[in-house]
Structures are given as structure tokens and as C-alpha cells.
């Protein structure tokens, strides 16, 4: 075997090994860092398999479930599959201050983990507004936002 | 009227592109340059029609002609004029139309810059680029037609997406990215022509290099501006989130950067021809993939404003591209024979080779993480996303290794390095790196990765400055020149080298700023009543009141915070919440107090309806402004590197003036 051929083979083998190792590490890392999108019903259906993994839980804030602790630092509320009375729901505890739009009945996505205690600990709270930007529908009045801000009560900064 | 005219212009562009592509590739493959004049005319026609279509659209937007589908979709009488023009690229159809005119401009500029040169390659190169033009013109004429007629004509439209009219950066960031993205079509055409001809000459490589550097510069600026926009507008307190769309712009940047480096090895050693061309082809495919990810709505992202049906067309195009590129490489690749070899592991070429493998490795892992959710959803029907930790875990070590190579590479000579000399030259930079690390530890900084980054940054800066200044020092000593004259002259003598190192300094700046701002960030949030204060990192912020304002297209509410620094200086910060007329949710404008040492970043999260209290998110990001501060340095360096020098023009004119690369091995440390 010529030296150049041998060198080339060594180089190819080295690249293959490095590539394989990279692929192995990458896939392993992806597996560890997956975030699952589940609704409360789906998550509860997973049973113990839902414990510990990072989850994005999407649902509706159940009416009458929002509670602040006295210092106004810890928020808890229930996220339900839907607005109906029988919908599956999960108790969520969040240390993050919710955004202006947060209120009862609004769609939210909370990111965090679920464990044996049955409480979903959230470190990220996103209000799932209708982000789709669209022209107004017939009969829809502009400046509807006025109502959304003042009509319904915004719990976030109600009283410190 | 506007609809008909605009659509006709698009069809005209499509016709020009088809004719030019067929003639160019047809005659080019037959090894004739008889078709070249016609291909050139097709390029001019393509550009003209695309420009016309865009002007008609801008006119329709400015005159609020709501009978045009796109205007009815994004226009509004209440939008300020500047954002009305900007709305050309604020939604899918318009942005692809804008894409078309940029492509036309690039093609025209390329055709004009290569007047009588390279007639062997030109029909193929222009033909390939026009084939890309066919795809985009087809897209504009068919699935993403902005010129559709609306009936009955609405009285007013919704205006562009509120997020996009909230900051002036939106005016510059997308065009920069498009200039970067679309510009990669030119190197793609050049590389495809080289493969089709089965040869890659010296002068054609120079052309390829210059025409990659131009879009690379735009892409770099576009990415940095994009992170700045995310920081200044989105208000989530960050600038990079490994969002699929951010990745989409980052991936071609990685491969293009790898190309810029590997082409130097190709130039000096006449090896890595196929590899270098593969990087160019890969870069182009990644830009198309990126456009697909941005525009088809397959990802849930800040950027995917519209769901659309251009997805299948794009997927088909990506498929065609992959088949074409792989078969080109497979069938024509063996014609590009390496004429040299890499001899020593202790050499610049080895450092660049490792750099290339690193860049491709990072590209692979980022691509994997980006596409993984798509694949799992398609195959298993499970909705997942790949968390930021994955990207950070994979990219941070890669980035640190790249930083290390940025120091080692320029220090090693081409050819074969002598271990003794290398050791000697390592001495001072290593000492500086060690001193930096000790200083960081002494000041109480903790964390392996950031401190390693700071140390390596000192190492790279020391080496880069030495490489930049050494030729000037030689001139001062030998020619008795004044320092400034010596520096300018030495820079002019080797523009590419000088410019490249200036860019390196800018990149080091970004590295340091990212490490500092992500590792040593301080964050707090809280709700306060009027007259009460929040504290963060030595700042005291007292809520003093609210402020309301109205503009034609939006209303806003700001919370006035009286900020006091540790030194007792007082300033007013007013983070705002904007309510756009037809957007259902408010959009924040963070208040940022920037200093070179770091930014105080305040967002208004919520307020009580009686204006008695408000909730804020507060961050301190050390050194974050240095990321955008690097833009002038990057641009300056890139401009030096790509400015055509007299020598480069002479080399283009006579291909025989190429020097023997081995003879240059000894002198290139100083001058080349």
C-alpha cells in the first residue's frame, strides 16, 4: 500500500469515527432535551411516563381557578382541555409573572415539569393568543382590543 | 390595473428566465459560448421585469390600491409611509416578490462585472442562476401570487403585522438577510458551471470567492441585526433562541464560512476542490431550505406569520436541487483532480481542514435539532420540540473549538511548520490567555465555558494583532516608513489577509459578548405600586407614573420608571405596551439603558387598570451591546477583503501570473 493511500484511509476512518461519535452524541442529547407538546388530557393519560420530562402543556385557564399567594409571588391555576365543565385539568404552579393578557378562560401554554405530587411546575408561561394576523371579518369592529384590556379583569397586576 | 400590469411583469420575468436558462445551459453543455449574448439579454430582461413588478407593488401599496390581493392583505391607510413601503417584505407573497428583484439585481451585477472574461463558464453560470430565477418567478406567478384581484374592493386593510411595524430595524434586517440569502445563488451558479465544465481554474475560483464573500457579508450583518431586532422588539429578554428560523439563517452562514476558509487551501495547495464546491452547493441548498422553513409555515415561530401552500413547491425544488447537486458531484467530481497534497499536520492547511470539519459538524447538529421535530411529527405523529439546552450543549463546545482555531490557524505557516518556531510564537499569546483567566477568577467570575472563552479570546486577539501589525513593523524597520503609512501600505498589499483578520477581531468580539451576556445575566421580576421601587444589580427603579399616547396606527401605554444608578445618576426609563388597531394582543417595547459594560433591560409585563401598579421583567445583560457593535468591524474587514485590488485585476487578466505556491511558503507569513 502506498503511503498516500494509507494516509487517505486513515483520514477517512478518522472522519468516519468522528462523524459517528458526533451523531451518537447529538442523538443522545436530542433525546434528553425533547420538549413534548401535550394537552392536560394527553399528559394525564401518559401516567408515570410524564413525570420528569419537559412538557409544554397547552390548554385553557379554568374559570375560578386562579389563585395568588398573599405575597403575590406564586401563582396557581388549572389548565383544562377545554372550557367545558367535565374537561380534564391539571393544577399548575408558576413563579413567573404572567403577561397582561393572562386571565380566566384564555388559552395558555406552560412549560415545565410534572411529578408525583400532581402539580405541574411551570417556569414559563405563554398566553396563547390568536397570533394569526388577519384582516377583520365582516361585521368585526376595529379597536376591539380596548375591550379585551379593560372589560375582563386582568389578574396579573391587579393588586400587589 | 395594477394587478394586471404587475402580473404581466412577473410573467415577463418568468419568460426571460426560462429562455435564458434553456439557452445558457443548453449551449454551455455543448461547450459553445454562442448563446452568451442571448443569456445576457435574458438576465437584463429578468431584472427589468422583476424591478417593474416590485415598483408596481410599491406604487399599489402607497396609493392604497386594495384591489390588489397583497395590498388588501397587508396595507392600511393608517400605517405610516415608511412601514407601508416596508410591508413589501412583511408577508409571504411580497417577500418572495422582493426576493425576485434582489435575484435579478445580483444576476445583472454579476453579468456586468464579468464583461469579456470567462466566456467558457458564463453561459452555464448565468443559465443555472436563471434556472433558480425560473423557480422563483414561477412561485410568484403561481402559488404565491401577490397580484391577485380582490373583489369587491375593501375600503381599508389590516396593515402589516404589528410586530413588524414596531421597530425601525425591521426596515433593514430583512433586506440584509435577503441580500445574503439570495446572493448565494451566484456562487451556486459559479460552482455548478465549474462542475458542468469539469474544471475549476484559478481566475474562476477568484470570482467564486468574491461572489461568496459579498452575500456572506450581508448574511452576517443580517443575522446580527436579526438578533438585535429580537432583543429590541420581542421583549422576552434575549437575542437568540435557536428558533428554527434563526437556525435557517445560521446554517448557510456556517457552510459559507467554511467555504471561505477552505478556498484558501484550495488556492494554495490545489486540493479540496470537490469539498470546496460541495460547500458552495450545500450553502445554496441550505438557503432554500431556510426559505422553506421561514415561509411555508411548517414551524411555529415568530417568523411564520402566514400559513401558505408554497410548501410542496419548495419541497419539490429542494428535491430537484439535491438530485442535481449530488449527481453533479458524482459524475463530474472526478474531473477535478487534486494537484497537490497536504504535507504536514502542523500547518495552516491542516488547521483550516479541522476548522472545516468543525463547521460542518456544527451545521449537522444544528440541522438535526431543527429538523427533528418535523420528522417525529411526520413519522410518529408526536409533537415535540428540541429544547435550547441541546443546541447549547452541541454548539458551545464547537464554538470554543472554532475560537481556538482562530488563534492557532493564523499562527501556523502554510506548508510545514517548525515545532520550535511554533512553540516560540505560542509563548506570549498563551501567557496572555492564562493571565486573562487568572484575572477573571480573581474578579470572582465562575463558570468553565465563559472563562475559557475569555482566555481564548485574549489568545486570538494577541495572535491576530501580531499578524496584522507584523508586516507594518517590518516596513517601519526596513523602509523607515511612518507607522500609519506602514500599516496602510501593508494592508493594501495583502487586502484579503488583512481584511480577514479584521473580521476575525469582530467575531471574537461577538464570542466574548455572547459568553458574558449569557453566562452572567441577572434577572428579576416584580409588581410594584406607584412610588415603590424594584432593585437589580445596583440599579434602583421607582415607578413614578404612567403615560398614554396615540399614533394613527397604534396606541400605547408606558410605565415611567425613575432609574437611579449606584453613582446617584437619575434617568427616566419608559417600557411600553403598544396596542395596534387590529392586533388582538399588546406588543411590548422594552426600555433599554445601554452602556459598554452592559444593558439594563426592562419590559412592562402588565399593569392594573386603575394605573396604580405595574409588573416588570428586569434583566442586566453584561456586554450585550458588543454583539451589534461588531457590525461595523465585520463590514469594514469584509470590504477590505473583497475590494478588487490592482494585483487581483492583473491576475484576472493574465492567468499566467499565478505564483508557485511552494515558493510563497516562506514569505507568506510576512506579506502574502
Interface residues (C-beta under 8 A of the other chain):
Chain A: X4 X15 X18 X19 X22 X23 X25 X26 X27 X29 X30 X32 X33 X34 X35 X36 X37 X54 X56 X72 X96 X97 X98 X99 X100 X101 X102 X127 X129 X130 X131 X132 X133 X134 X135 X136 X142 X143 X144 X145 X146 X148 X149 X150 X153 X154 X156 X157 X158 X159 X160
Chain B: X72 X73 X154 X157 X158 X161 X162 X305 X306 X307 X341 X357 X361 X364 X365 X368 X369 X372 X382 X383 X384 X385 X386 X387 X388 X389 X390 X393 X394 X525 X526 X527 X528 X529 X532 X577 X579 X580 X581 X582 X583 X584 X585 X586 X605 X606 X607 X608 X609 X613 X614 X615 X617
